[in-house]
Amino acid sequence: MSDRFDPSSRYGRRHAQKIARAVAATDTDTATAERDPDKPFVGWRFVQSRRWLGYFAIAVAFAIVCALFGMWQWDRRNEAVRQNEQVAQNYEHTPVPLDQALPKAASWDDSQTWLRVSVTGRYDTDDQLLVRNRVHNGQPGFEVLTPLVTADGRAFVVDRGWVPTGNAQDAPDHVPAPPSGDVTAIVRLQESEPRIPGRTDPAHTDQVQSVTLSDVAKKVDTPIYTGAYGQLASESPAPTEARPLGWERPTADTGLHLSYFIQWFMFAAGGFGFLAYLMVQEYRNLNQDDPEERERAQERQRRKDARPKTDAEIEDELLAARRS
């Protein structure tokens, strides 16, 4: 019987193990009770609630929308880069004969924009047209379209440049005449423009609303090239009077698309950052009675108090002291 209560005996060791298991079970039950949502210590289990799952779904949807807008800006930037490369490649290209660049009247390829082409023929001033509502440096005016009839009997429409609106009428005071006789024009190709929705045909028979070649063809007696027209670069022989105002070389600028692309993805990341901030704040509010969280809160307060006060904080303290 004496070794029944001896801790070193077999019975004593078994008894000690039972006591240890009971204490461990008691500690586990206590920890579980402290982590019960109804108890002061909640932990992070609140994020599994339906409310927080809804918040997360909203953040994901917001990020998807931001990503879509960001990729749209990226596509616009890539298009601007492509256009700049095309201008650099075609703008000063060695002139290509018209019949090689446009083997058919309706031929056109987007890669030909700004390509320099040489055209030889005679200008048909009787069918010359004006394009309305063309603005240059804030001043209204017209662009002058003159068909250049080639040897095969088809006309290529040449946009010879811009002239201002007249002082007393809705038309130019004067349109400079093109060279007479056989002319070789160097032009830069442009695609036929679309019709402007909602805009009616001009009352003047010698005017059009846009360089829509299907509309131009109705007002020109000679069959024309309908796939493209040309912005005039030079003429030989030169005209006897100053030609209409020409065009400046397009600027190689991609705009702010890259900046907007980055900003949209920053907005997406900011949505998740804001969600994380709200999550931490709710964790601190729900677990403010947890000893470890109290220690962390005290440490945050100590760091806050140790920081030098801003002028605004000093001013607020002085105002508070005066009120008291």
C-alpha positions in Angstrom: 0.0 0.0 0.0 2.9 2.4 0.7 3.9 2.6 -3.0 0.2 3.3 -4.0 0.8 7.0 -3.5 4.5 7.0 -4.5 4.9 9.2 -7.6 7.8 7.0 -8.8 5.7 3.8 -8.6 3.8 2.4 -11.6 0.5 3.5 -10.1 1.8 7.0 -9.3 3.0 7.5 -12.9 -0.3 6.4 -14.3 -2.1 8.7 -11.9 0.1 11.6 -12.9 -0.6 10.9 -16.6 -4.3 11.0 -16.0 -4.0 14.3 -14.2 -1.9 15.8 -17.1 -4.5 14.6 -19.6 -7.3 16.1 -17.6 -5.4 19.4 -17.3 -4.7 19.4 -21.1 -8.3 18.7 -21.8 -9.4 21.6 -19.5 -6.9 23.9 -21.3 -8.3 22.9 -24.7 -11.9 23.4 -23.6 -10.9 26.8 -22.2 -9.2 27.8 -25.5 -12.1 26.7 -27.5 -14.5 28.7 -25.3 -12.3 31.8 -25.7 -12.4 31.3 -29.5 -16.2 30.9 -29.6 -17.7 33.8 -31.6 -19.9 34.6 -28.6 -16.8 35.0 -26.4 -14.5 38.0 -26.3 -11.8 36.4 -28.4 -13.2 35.8 -32.0 -10.0 35.5 -34.1 -10.3 35.6 -37.9 -13.3 33.4 -38.2 -15.6 36.4 -38.8 -14.2 36.6 -42.4 -16.1 33.4 -43.2 -19.4 35.1 -42.6 -21.8 35.8 -45.4 -21.3 39.5 -45.1 -17.5 39.3 -45.6 -17.8 36.8 -48.4 -20.1 39.5 -50.0 -17.4 42.1 -49.5 -14.8 39.9 -51.1 -17.1 39.2 -54.1 -17.5 43.0 -54.5 -13.7 43.5 -54.4 -13.2 40.8 -57.0 -15.9 42.3 -59.3 -14.3 45.8 -58.9 -10.9 44.3 -59.8 -12.3 42.7 -62.9 -13.9 45.9 -64.1 -10.6 47.8 -63.5 -8.7 45.1 -65.3 -11.0 45.4 -68.3 -10.6 49.2 -68.4 -6.8 48.8 -68.0 -6.6 46.3 -70.9 -8.7 48.7 -73.0 -6.1 51.4 -72.4 -3.3 49.0 -73.2 -5.0 48.1 -76.5 -5.3 51.9 -77.3 -1.6 52.4 -76.5 -0.7 49.5 -78.8 -2.8 51.0 -81.6 -1.1 54.3 -81.1 2.3 52.6 -81.2 1.3 50.8 -84.4 0.2 54.0 -86.0 3.4 55.8 -85.1 5.4 52.9 -86.7 3.3 53.1 -89.8 3.8 56.9 -90.1 7.6 56.4 -89.7 7.6 53.6 -92.4 5.3 55.2 -95.0 5.5 59.0 -94.6 8.8 59.4 -96.5 8.6 56.1 -98.4 9.8 56.2 -102.0 6.7 56.9 -104.1 5.0 53.8 -105.4 3.1 54.0 -108.8 -0.6 54.2 -108.3 -1.4 51.0 -110.3 1.0 49.0 -108.0 -0.4 50.4 -104.7 -4.0 50.1 -105.8 -4.3 47.5 -108.5 -8.2 47.8 -108.4 -10.4 50.8 -108.0 -11.7 49.4 -104.6 -8.3 48.2 -103.4 -7.2 49.2 -99.9 -5.2 47.8 -97.0 -4.8 49.6 -93.6 -1.0 49.2 -93.8 -1.0 51.6 -96.8 -2.1 54.7 -94.7 0.3 57.5 -95.3 2.1 55.6 -98.1 3.5 57.9 -100.7 2.1 57.2 -104.2 2.8 58.9 -107.6 -0.1 59.6 -109.9 0.1 61.1 -113.4 -2.9 62.6 -115.2 -4.9 65.8 -115.8 -6.9 67.6 -113.1 -10.6 67.8 -113.7 -11.5 71.2 -112.2 -15.1 71.0 -113.5 -15.8 68.2 -111.0 -13.8 69.8 -108.1 -15.5 69.4 -104.7 -15.3 71.1 -101.3 -15.4 69.1 -98.0 -17.4 71.1 -95.4 -16.6 71.8 -91.8 -12.9 71.3 -91.8 -11.2 73.3 -89.0 -7.6 74.5 -89.0 -6.2 76.2 -85.9 -9.8 76.9 -84.7 -10.8 78.5 -88.0 -13.6 76.9 -90.2 -12.9 76.1 -93.7 -13.0 73.5 -96.5 -10.7 70.9 -98.0 -10.4 70.9 -101.8 -11.0 67.6 -103.6 -9.8 67.6 -107.3 -10.1 64.4 -109.4 -6.9 63.6 -111.3 -7.9 61.7 -114.4 -5.3 59.1 -115.4 -4.4 57.7 -118.8 -6.8 54.7 -118.3 -9.7 57.0 -118.0 -10.2 56.6 -114.2 -9.9 59.5 -111.8 -8.0 59.5 -108.5 -9.3 61.9 -105.9 -6.6 64.3 -104.7 -7.1 66.3 -101.5 -5.1 69.4 -102.4 -5.4 71.0 -98.9 -7.4 73.5 -96.8 -8.9 76.9 -97.6 -10.8 79.2 -95.1 -14.5 80.0 -95.2 -15.2 83.2 -97.1 -16.0 86.5 -95.4 -19.5 86.9 -96.9 -20.7 83.5 -97.9 -20.6 79.8 -96.8 -17.9 79.0 -99.3 -14.2 80.0 -99.9 -13.5 83.5 -101.3 -11.0 81.8 -103.6 -9.8 78.3 -104.4 -6.2 78.2 -105.9 -6.2 76.6 -109.3 -4.2 73.3 -109.8 -1.6 73.0 -112.6 -3.0 72.6 -116.1 -2.0 69.9 -118.5 -0.2 66.6 -117.5 0.6 66.6 -113.9 2.5 64.2 -111.7 1.3 64.4 -108.1 2.9 62.8 -105.1 0.2 62.0 -102.5 -0.1 60.1 -99.2 -2.9 57.5 -99.2 -5.8 57.7 -96.9 -8.8 55.4 -96.6 -12.2 56.6 -97.6 -13.9 58.3 -94.7 -17.2 57.0 -93.3 -20.4 59.1 -93.6 -21.2 61.2 -90.6 -24.3 59.9 -88.9 -27.2 62.4 -88.8 -25.6 64.9 -91.2 -27.5 65.6 -94.4 -26.0 66.3 -97.8 -24.9 69.9 -98.4 -27.3 72.1 -100.3 -24.4 73.2 -102.6 -23.8 70.7 -105.4 -20.1 71.2 -105.3 -19.8 70.3 -101.6 -19.7 67.0 -99.6 -20.0 66.4 -95.9 -16.9 64.1 -95.7 -14.3 62.4 -98.0 -16.7 59.5 -98.4 -15.6 58.3 -101.9 -19.0 56.6 -102.6 -20.6 60.0 -102.2 -17.9 61.7 -104.2 -18.4 59.2 -107.0 -22.0 60.4 -107.4 -20.8 64.0 -108.1 -18.0 63.2 -110.4 -18.6 62.2 -114.1 -15.5 60.1 -114.4 -15.2 56.8 -112.6 -13.0 57.1 -109.5 -10.9 55.0 -107.2 -13.2 54.2 -104.3 -10.8 52.4 -101.9 -8.5 55.4 -101.1 -7.8 59.0 -101.9 -4.5 61.0 -101.5 -3.5 64.0 -99.5 -1.3 66.1 -101.7 2.5 66.2 -100.9 3.8 67.8 -104.1 3.0 68.5 -107.8 5.0 68.7 -110.9 4.8 71.1 -112.6 4.2 73.4 -109.7 1.0 75.5 -109.7 1.1 79.1 -110.8 -0.4 80.3 -107.5 0.1 79.1 -104.0 -1.7 75.8 -103.4 -4.2 75.3 -100.5 -2.7 74.8 -97.1 -1.2 71.3 -96.7 -0.8 69.0 -93.6 1.8 68.7 -91.0 3.4 65.4 -90.2 1.5 63.5 -87.5 3.2 63.6 -84.1 4.6 60.4 -82.7 2.7 60.4 -79.5 1.1 57.5 -77.6 -0.8 59.8 -75.3 -1.5 58.9 -71.6 -2.7 55.3 -72.3 0.2 53.7 -70.5 -0.3 55.9 -67.5 -4.1 55.1 -67.4 -3.3 51.4 -67.8 -1.1 51.4 -64.7 -3.7 53.5 -62.8 -6.5 51.1 -63.5 -4.5 48.2 -62.1 -3.5 50.3 -59.1 -7.2 50.9 -58.5 -7.8 47.1 -58.6 -5.0 46.5 -56.0 -6.3 49.4 -54.0 -9.7 47.7 -53.7 -8.2 44.7 -52.1 -6.0 46.9 -49.9 -9.0 48.7 -48.7 -10.8 45.4 -48.0 -7.7 44.2 -46.0 -7.7 47.5 -44.0 -11.4 47.0 -43.1 -10.7 43.4 -42.1 -7.9 44.3 -39.8 -10.0 47.1 -38.2 -12.8 44.7 -37.5 -10.4 42.1 -36.1 -9.1 44.6 -33.7 -12.6 45.7 -32.6 -13.9 42.1 -32.1 -10.7 40.9 -30.3 -10.0 44.0 -28.2 -10.4 41.9 -25.0 -7.8 39.4 -26.1 -4.6 39.9 -24.0 -2.3 39.6 -27.0 -4.4 42.0 -29.0 -4.3 44.5 -26.0 -0.6 44.2 -26.0 -0.4 45.0 -29.7 -2.8 47.9 -29.3 -0.6 49.3 -26.5 2.5 48.9 -28.7 0.8 50.7 -31.6 -0.2 53.5 -29.2 3.3 53.8 -27.9 4.7 54.1 -31.4 2.1 56.7 -32.2 2.9 58.7 -29.1 6.7 58.5 -29.9 6.2 60.1 -33.3 6.8 63.9 -33.5 3.5 65.7 -33.5 2.4 67.5 -36.6 1.6 71.2 -36.7 -2.1 70.3 -37.0 -2.0 68.0 -34.0 -0.3 70.7 -31.9 -2.9 73.2 -33.0 -5.7 70.8 -32.1 -4.3 70.3 -28.6 -3.9 74.1 -28.1 -7.5 74.6 -29.1 -8.7 71.8 -26.9 -6.8 73.3 -23.9 -8.4 76.7 -24.5 -11.9 75.3 -24.6 -11.3 73.4 -21.3 
